[in-house]
Amino acid sequence: MDTEIRVATTIHSHCERTETLKGTLGHLKNNFGLTPFVSIQDSPPDPARNRLNARDALAMARPWPAGGVLMLEDDVRLDPDIGNWIALAIGSERPTFLYSAYSRNHPDWFSAAHNRNPQNMPHFARGLYRLERAPEVWGAQAVYLPKMILSMMWNDPRLHSTEMDGSPIDGFFRRFFVSIPKRYLPLLALPNPVEHLSPPAVLNKRRAAHTSLSRRYIHLATGEGIAING
């Protein structure tokens, strides 16, 4: 992953997902030369333990490099040009979600077309858009975190709380994003340069599988490069 400023990569996983993790580590090593910092939870599945496990992976990457951290779950695949997306996110100095299956976090025009008449989805420029309704953010499969944001997160006691409060890492983000300056509110990459393999969830194996909402419209994405569009 070629970027001028170094970025650390973390993965948080669970002991029940050994094969899933193995596949993702192979993908990262073979395609990008990445060896992430990995934290594996061996306690029973619980939303709050998910948050603490993600935190532990971030702790392993300290001191965080100038470029920040690409925080991944154990079941993702990155596009070959992911380095270009990360470089753009670094330049924005804002947290950036590189995957989303939740329509309400997409631009309103995108969400409306997808939900009402997906055949009429308009062409759109490849790039980073404002993540809509950040207090409702769902999913943390692939999130770029600038160093400044990491420091703000680390100083937030809600990240470290050991209360079994039902708050996974994306639940923490929902609370965190309402307490930071608006200039740091997150962006969303469209179309997502990351896909989710969507194996059965550890906590709820009956939960419906989910994949990227925007990749089905990749043929409508225009532009030679990528840019910040919102």
RANOR-V966200 format. One record per residue. N is the residue number from 0. PSI is psi in radians with two decimals (NA if undefined). Layout:
((N | PSI) (N | PSI))
This chain:
((0 | 1.80) (1 | 1.89) (2 | 2.63) (3 | -0.47) (4 | 2.32) (5 | 2.46) (6 | 2.33) (7 | 2.69) (8 | 2.33) (9 | 2.69) (10 | 2.35) (11 | 2.33) (12 | -3.12) (13 | 2.62) (14 | -0.33) (15 | -0.10) (16 | 0.72) (17 | -0.82) (18 | -0.67) (19 | -0.81) (20 | -0.76) (21 | -0.77) (22 | -0.73) (23 | -0.70) (24 | -0.69) (25 | -0.74) (26 | -0.80) (27 | -0.71) (28 | -0.82) (29 | -0.57) (30 | -0.44) (31 | -0.07) (32 | 0.43) (33 | 2.38) (34 | 1.67) (35 | 2.82) (36 | 2.20) (37 | 2.23) (38 | 2.20) (39 | 2.11) (40 | 2.22) (41 | 0.12) (42 | 2.89) (43 | 2.55) (44 | 2.41) (45 | 2.43) (46 | -0.78) (47 | -0.62) (48 | -0.54) (49 | -0.77) (50 | -0.81) (51 | -0.59) (52 | -0.73) (53 | -0.72) (54 | -0.75) (55 | -0.65) (56 | -0.72) (57 | -0.65) (58 | -0.64) (59 | -0.47) (60 | -0.05) (61 | 2.55) (62 | 2.32) (63 | 2.39) (64 | 2.93) (65 | -0.55) (66 | -0.12) (67 | -2.68) (68 | 2.39) (69 | 1.88) (70 | 2.11) (71 | 2.66) (72 | 3.09) (73 | 0.19) (74 | 0.83) (75 | 2.80) (76 | 2.30) (77 | 2.49) (78 | 2.70) (79 | -0.51) (80 | 0.42) (81 | -0.56) (82 | -0.62) (83 | -0.69) (84 | -0.74) (85 | -0.73) (86 | -0.70) (87 | -0.72) (88 | -0.71) (89 | -0.78) (90 | -0.54) (91 | -0.42) (92 | 0.52) (93 | 2.57) (94 | 2.50) (95 | 2.16) (96 | 2.12) (97 | 0.03) (98 | 2.45) (99 | 2.37) (100 | 0.14) (101 | 1.99) (102 | -0.58) (103 | -0.26) (104 | -0.15) (105 | 2.82) (106 | 2.56) (107 | -0.68) (108 | -0.63) (109 | -0.85) (110 | -0.73) (111 | -0.79) (112 | -0.72) (113 | -0.73) (114 | -0.48) (115 | -0.75) (116 | 1.32) (117 | -0.36) (118 | -0.36) (119 | 0.40) (120 | 2.20) (121 | 2.80) (122 | 2.58) (123 | 2.67) (124 | 2.36) (125 | 2.30) (126 | -2.85) (127 | 2.27) (128 | 2.77) (129 | 2.28) (130 | 2.01) (131 | 2.55) (132 | 0.98) (133 | -0.60) (134 | -0.12) (135 | 0.16) (136 | 2.40) (137 | 2.21) (138 | 2.34) (139 | 0.76) (140 | -0.60) (141 | 1.87) (142 | 2.20) (143 | 2.29) (144 | 1.98) (145 | 2.76) (146 | -0.69) (147 | -0.75) (148 | -0.70) (149 | -0.74) (150 | -0.72) (151 | -0.72) (152 | -0.79) (153 | -0.51) (154 | 0.04) (155 | 1.99) (156 | -0.34) (157 | -0.44) (158 | -0.58) (159 | -0.07) (160 | 2.29) (161 | 0.08) (162 | 2.34) (163 | 1.30) (164 | 0.19) (165 | 0.36) (166 | 1.70) (167 | -3.05) (168 | -0.64) (169 | -0.46) (170 | -0.67) (171 | -0.78) (172 | -0.70) (173 | -0.70) (174 | -0.69) (175 | -0.73) (176 | -0.30) (177 | -0.05) (178 | 0.09) (179 | 2.78) (180 | 2.54) (181 | -0.43) (182 | -0.22) (183 | 0.11) (184 | 2.62) (185 | 2.78) (186 | 2.88) (187 | 2.28) (188 | 2.22) (189 | 2.25) (190 | 2.69) (191 | 2.24) (192 | 0.22) (193 | 2.41) (194 | 2.62) (195 | 2.26) (196 | -0.45) (197 | 0.91) (198 | 2.96) (199 | 2.38) (200 | 2.56) (201 | -0.76) (202 | -0.68) (203 | 1.60) (204 | -0.21) (205 | -0.03) (206 | 2.43) (207 | 2.46) (208 | 2.64) (209 | 2.55) (210 | 3.09) (211 | 2.36) (212 | -0.57) (213 | -0.35) (214 | -0.42) (215 | -0.28) (216 | 0.37) (217 | -0.47) (218 | -0.25) (219 | -0.13) (220 | 2.26) (221 | 2.89) (222 | 2.48) (223 | -0.70) (224 | -2.68) (225 | 2.65) (226 | 2.90) (227 | 2.15) (228 | 0.09) (229 | NA))
